[in-house]
Amino acid sequence: MFLALFHNDKERNREIFKIAGDLCRSVYGISEIVTKEFGETAVLLGREPGLNPVWASNARGWFLVQGLPFDVRSDNPIVEPGELLTRFQENFIDLNQLEGAFSLVAWDDKEKKALVLGDQAGTLLTFYGHFRGCSYVSSASLLAQRRWVWASARQARGSSLVAAASPRRTRCSAE
């Protein structure tokens, strides 16, 4: 499972990830949790049997996929995450040709845009939204329950959470 945040308040990311990590451990029984930061974004990855999210990054952005996307137009239909990241950065429309059972998120730091994409059958669900100045994407419905996670973060801090102003807004699109 994963939770991706799109804003540049690192302290707030840590608070949200602590609560989300505790939730992953207690509700989902996930013991291995990894966090990654990249520019104005941060990602929490929870490793669970059979559904480990895969991360790829380069100097320009990152790509996260859970499940198995494949390209039926190719002689080798299994596509590596690094190749998918390059496709996204060159021509993100190309990713619309993927099939399989997957949920993916890609971030282009140069363009300041995100792509959220799920398989056509909706086998692996992807939840996304915007709350208090922070856009987010998750593969787990409980992590996407923004009011619970953000309210818990506010209680942990003892004050209200206010998003840091960002010079550019993140644009999320879903197919």
Beta strands, then each sheet from edge to edge (+ up, - down):
strand 1: 2-6
strand 2: 32-38
strand 3: 41-47
strand 4: 54-58
strand 5: 61-70
strand 6: 99-108
strand 7: 113-118
strand 8: 127-131
strand 9: 134-138
strand 10: 171-174
sheet 1: 2+ 3- 1+ 9- 8+
sheet 2: 4+ 5- 6+ 7- 10-
end
